[in-house]
Amino acid sequence: MKKRLLVTLLVFIMAFTAVACTIANVGNEVEKVDENLLEESPDENRDEEIISVVDHLGRTVTIEKEAERIVSGYYIPTSALIALGLQDRVVGIEAKADERPIYSLAAPELLDLPNVGTAKEFDLEGCISLEPDLVILPIRLKDQIETLESMGITVIGVNPENQELLSEMIAMIGKLTGVEDYEKLLDYYKEKDNLLKSIHADIENKPTVYLAGNGGFLSTATKNMYQNDLIEIAGGINVAGNIEDSYWVDISYEQLVEYNPEYIIIAPEAKYTKEDVLNDSNLKGITAIEKGNVFSMPNEFEAWGSLVPTSILGKMWLASILYGDEYPYDEFVMEKYHI
């Protein structure tokens, strides 16, 4: 069954509290998902089409009809369900939903649903009691996934740690729920990525960027993290992008001074402020500090620096910071290139 995507709602109403508009004509080219990820196997003895996907645990998961009762135990797939227009099928979600403004803005009905706990304290019995026909859990809940599967409940393990894995997760959900035009969302990401790349394609000396983590200023993302992709798509060079044997790492003031980034970006939900950074005497002499190029990534309704469906906004915002002449902030806000 075709569901209209709510990308416009997520990207424009909640980002800028502007008037809603509908995404249309996203182009003729659709980003293709690995054919090994998604397989459809028609059963000649059934009217319905049996659909199989391979989840991020490498498990082949099969469903005989589109899922109508969905439990999401993780905020990233919950956001994806909203983006795909599936909030009316959700019967249970992760704990602390009231702390995520995007829910109250885009799908307030989710706030009244029972919660199934967190990855650290997952409520297995509560999940089962909701009688779901599809459960979406992070792969670290492997034991619970196996338990649900043994009880005949369709469950997928997801690990959306980079753009490719996020797209795979969206494709899995789209297939298992019968959202035929989920590829429009994937194509939207591709189109925006290509737009941003075109802005800085001919620029040789791209600005260096230090992305400070939300837990502490001296924590930063390495090459293995989505935040590295965010910086590169926006046209920057991640000063910690040469670290390949870790994920988030802690560095010293001395190392940061040696990096001497031209821009410092503070991750959403940080426990410190821009003023804390600008006034830190240990950072004196760093180009970003001397030029005042310290920016906090917006966090009005969702953390654009993490891999949620609206994370494309983080790339667009950062491009407007790094390349204000070619892609002004006002242009980002008004979405001049909106499809």
C-alpha positions in Angstrom: 0.0 0.0 0.0 1.4 3.4 -1.0 2.1 5.8 1.8 3.0 9.4 1.2 6.4 10.3 2.6 6.6 12.9 5.4 10.0 14.1 4.5 8.7 17.6 3.9 7.1 17.7 7.3 10.3 16.5 9.0 12.6 18.7 6.9 10.8 21.9 6.6 7.9 22.3 9.1 9.9 21.1 12.1 13.2 22.6 11.0 11.9 26.1 10.2 8.2 26.0 11.4 7.3 27.0 7.9 4.2 26.2 5.8 4.0 22.6 4.8 4.6 21.6 1.2 4.7 18.2 -0.4 7.7 16.4 -1.9 7.2 15.7 -5.6 9.1 14.6 -8.6 12.3 13.4 -6.8 13.9 12.5 -10.1 14.1 9.6 -12.4 17.0 7.9 -10.8 16.4 6.0 -7.6 19.2 5.0 -5.3 19.4 1.3 -5.6 19.8 -0.9 -2.5 22.0 -3.9 -2.7 20.0 -6.7 -4.3 21.4 -9.1 -1.8 19.7 -7.0 1.0 16.2 -7.2 -0.3 14.6 -10.2 -2.0 11.0 -10.8 -3.0 9.8 -14.4 -3.3 6.3 -14.8 -4.7 4.4 -17.8 -3.4 2.3 -19.3 -6.2 -0.1 -20.7 -3.6 -0.8 -17.4 -2.0 -2.5 -14.2 -3.1 -0.1 -12.2 -0.9 3.6 -11.7 -1.9 6.1 -13.1 0.6 8.9 -10.6 1.3 12.3 -11.4 2.6 15.0 -9.0 3.9 18.5 -9.6 5.3 18.9 -7.6 8.5 22.1 -6.2 10.0 22.7 -9.4 11.9 22.8 -11.2 8.6 19.5 -13.0 9.3 17.0 -13.6 6.6 13.6 -12.3 7.8 10.4 -13.2 6.0 7.0 -11.7 6.3 3.8 -12.9 4.5 1.9 -9.7 4.6 2.8 -6.1 5.3 3.3 -5.3 9.0 0.4 -3.5 10.7 1.5 -3.6 14.3 5.0 -2.3 14.8 7.2 -2.0 17.9 10.3 0.1 17.7 12.8 -0.2 20.5 15.2 2.4 19.2 14.8 6.1 18.4 16.4 6.0 15.0 13.9 3.5 13.4 11.1 5.3 15.3 12.1 8.5 13.4 12.3 6.5 10.2 8.8 5.2 10.8 7.6 8.8 11.1 9.4 9.8 7.9 7.7 6.9 6.1 4.3 7.9 7.3 3.9 4.7 9.5 3.2 6.3 12.9 -0.4 5.1 12.8 0.9 1.5 12.8 3.2 1.8 15.8 1.9 0.2 18.9 5.0 0.5 21.2 8.2 2.5 21.2 11.4 3.0 23.2 11.5 4.7 26.6 11.9 8.5 27.1 9.9 9.3 24.0 8.8 12.6 25.6 12.4 13.8 25.5 12.4 13.8 21.7 10.7 16.9 20.4 10.4 15.5 16.9 7.7 13.1 18.2 5.5 15.7 19.7 5.9 17.8 16.5 5.4 15.2 13.8 3.5 12.3 15.5 2.2 13.3 19.0 0.1 10.1 19.1 3.3 8.2 19.8 3.7 9.8 23.2 0.7 7.9 24.5 2.0 4.5 23.4 3.4 2.0 25.9 7.2 1.9 26.0 9.4 -1.2 25.8 12.3 0.1 27.7 15.8 0.8 26.5 18.6 -1.2 24.9 20.1 -1.5 28.5 16.7 -2.5 30.0 14.5 -3.8 27.3 11.0 -4.9 28.4 10.7 -8.2 26.5 7.4 -9.2 28.2 5.9 -5.8 27.5 6.9 -6.0 23.9 5.4 -9.5 23.5 2.2 -8.3 25.2 1.6 -5.7 22.4 1.2 -8.6 19.9 3.4 -7.0 17.2 3.8 -8.4 13.8 7.1 -6.5 13.3 9.7 -5.5 16.0 12.7 -3.3 15.2 15.6 -3.5 17.6 19.3 -2.5 17.6 21.6 -5.4 16.9 23.1 -5.2 20.4 19.8 -6.8 21.6 20.7 -10.0 19.8 19.5 -12.3 22.6 16.1 -10.6 22.8 15.9 -10.7 19.0 16.5 -14.5 19.1 13.9 -14.9 21.8 11.2 -13.0 19.9 12.0 -14.9 16.7 11.7 -18.2 18.6 8.2 -17.1 19.6 7.2 -16.6 15.9 7.4 -12.8 16.1 9.0 -11.1 13.0 11.9 -9.0 14.2 14.8 -7.2 12.5 18.1 -6.2 14.0 19.3 -2.8 12.7 22.7 -1.0 13.1 22.3 2.4 11.4 25.8 3.7 12.1 26.5 5.3 8.7 24.4 6.6 5.7 24.6 3.3 3.9 23.3 1.3 6.9 20.6 3.9 7.5 19.4 3.6 3.9 19.4 -0.2 4.3 17.3 0.1 7.4 14.8 2.4 5.7 14.6 -0.1 2.8 14.0 -3.0 5.1 11.2 -1.2 6.9 9.7 0.0 3.6 9.7 -3.5 2.2 8.2 -5.2 5.3 5.5 -2.6 5.6 4.5 -2.3 2.0 5.6 1.4 1.6 6.2 1.2 -2.1 7.8 4.7 -2.5 10.3 4.5 0.4 12.9 4.9 -2.3 11.9 8.5 -2.7 13.3 9.1 0.8 16.6 7.5 -0.2 16.6 9.4 -3.5 16.1 12.6 -1.5 19.3 11.9 0.4 21.2 11.2 -2.7 20.0 14.4 -4.5 20.9 16.6 -1.5 24.3 14.9 -1.1 25.0 15.5 -4.8 23.9 19.1 -4.5 26.3 19.8 -1.6 29.2 18.0 -3.3 28.7 20.2 -6.4 29.1 23.3 -4.2 32.7 22.5 -3.3 33.7 20.1 -6.1 36.2 22.5 -7.7 37.7 23.8 -4.4 41.1 22.4 -3.7 41.9 23.7 -0.2 38.8 22.7 1.8 38.4 24.0 5.3 39.5 21.9 8.2 36.8 21.0 10.8 36.9 19.8 14.4 33.6 18.2 15.5 33.4 18.2 19.3 31.3 15.6 20.9 28.2 16.2 23.1 29.7 14.5 26.1 32.9 16.6 26.2 34.7 19.1 24.1 37.9 17.0 23.7 35.9 14.0 22.4 35.7 13.9 18.6 34.5 11.6 15.7 37.0 9.6 13.7 36.9 8.3 10.1 34.7 5.4 11.2 31.8 7.6 12.3 28.9 9.1 10.4 30.0 12.5 11.5 33.1 12.1 9.3 30.8 11.6 6.3 28.7 14.6 7.4 31.8 16.8 7.4 33.1 15.5 4.1 29.8 15.8 2.2 29.4 19.4 3.5 32.9 20.1 2.0 35.1 20.0 5.1 38.1 18.0 6.1 37.8 16.2 9.5 41.0 16.9 11.4 40.5 13.5 13.1 39.7 11.7 9.9 43.1 10.0 9.9 42.2 8.0 13.0 40.9 4.6 11.7 41.2 2.3 14.6 38.5 3.8 16.8 35.1 5.6 16.8 34.7 8.5 19.2 38.1 9.3 20.7 39.4 11.6 23.5 42.2 13.9 22.5 44.4 16.4 24.4 44.5 20.2 24.2 47.9 19.8 22.7 46.6 17.6 19.9 43.8 20.0 19.1 46.2 22.9 19.0 48.3 20.9 16.6 45.3 20.2 14.4 44.5 23.9 14.4 41.1 23.6 12.8 39.6 26.5 10.8 36.1 25.6 12.2 34.9 24.1 15.4 31.5 22.5 15.4 29.8 21.6 18.6 27.6 18.5 18.4 23.9 18.8 19.3 22.9 18.2 22.9 26.4 19.2 24.2 26.9 19.7 27.9 28.9 22.8 27.3 28.4 26.0 25.3 29.9 27.9 22.5 31.0 30.6 25.0 32.8 27.9 27.0 34.9 27.0 24.0 35.6 30.6 22.9 36.7 31.5 26.4 38.9 28.5 27.0 42.5 29.8 27.4 43.9 26.5 26.4 42.6 27.1 22.8 44.2 30.4 22.3 45.9 30.7 18.9 43.7 28.2 17.1 42.4 29.6 13.9 38.8 28.7 14.6 39.0 30.6 17.9 40.8 33.6 16.5 38.3 34.0 13.7 35.2 33.2 15.8 34.4 30.2 13.7 32.8 28.2 16.5 29.2 27.0 15.9 26.7 24.9 17.7 24.8 22.5 15.5 21.0 23.3 15.8 19.0 21.0 18.1 15.5 22.4 18.1 13.7 19.1 17.4 16.3 16.4 16.6 20.1 15.9 16.7 21.2 16.6 13.1 24.6 15.3 14.0 23.4 11.8 14.6 22.1 9.3 12.0 18.4 10.0 12.0 16.3 10.5 8.9 16.6 14.3 9.2 20.4 14.1 9.5 20.6 15.4 5.9 19.8 18.8 7.5 23.1 18.6 9.4 25.1 18.3 6.2 23.1 21.2 4.6 23.6 23.4 7.6 27.3 22.7 7.8 27.7 23.5 4.1 26.0 26.8 4.7 28.6 27.5 7.4 31.6 26.5 5.4 30.5 27.9 2.0 28.3 30.8 2.9 29.0 32.6 -0.4 28.1 29.7 -2.6 25.3 28.3 -0.3 24.1 31.1 2.0 22.4 30.2 5.3 19.2 31.9 4.2 19.2 29.7 1.1 19.5 26.7 3.3 16.5 27.9 5.4 14.3 28.7 2.4 15.5 25.6 0.6 15.9 27.2 -2.8 16.9 23.9 -4.2 13.9 22.1 -2.9 12.7 19.5 -5.4 
